[in-house]
Amino acid sequence: MEEKPLAGYIKLPGQLRPFEEVNIYGKVNGFVKEVLSDRGSSVRKGRC
């Protein structure tokens, strides 16, 4: 028996939806005024 590629395909409409959804909120209201370090930087408490 010889393997052959599929002769055709079928395209069906659909949606991927999560099983559950949650809303994420900050612990306090407000905005970040400035960020003093870059992503991935090492930081320590008390250093300016």
NORQUIBEL-V13882 format. One record per residue. N is the residue number from 1. SS is DSSP state (a for helix, b for strand, c for the rest). Layout:
N_SS + N_SS
//
This chain:
1_c + 2_c + 3_c + 4_c + 5_c + 6_c + 7_c + 8_c + 9_c + 10_c + 11_c + 12_c + 13_c + 14_c + 15_c + 16_c + 17_c + 18_c + 19_c + 20_c + 21_c + 22_c + 23_c + 24_c + 25_c + 26_c + 27_c + 28_c + 29_c + 30_c + 31_c + 32_c + 33_c + 34_c + 35_c + 36_c + 37_c + 38_c + 39_c + 40_c + 41_c + 42_c + 43_c + 44_c + 45_c + 46_c + 47_c + 48_c
//
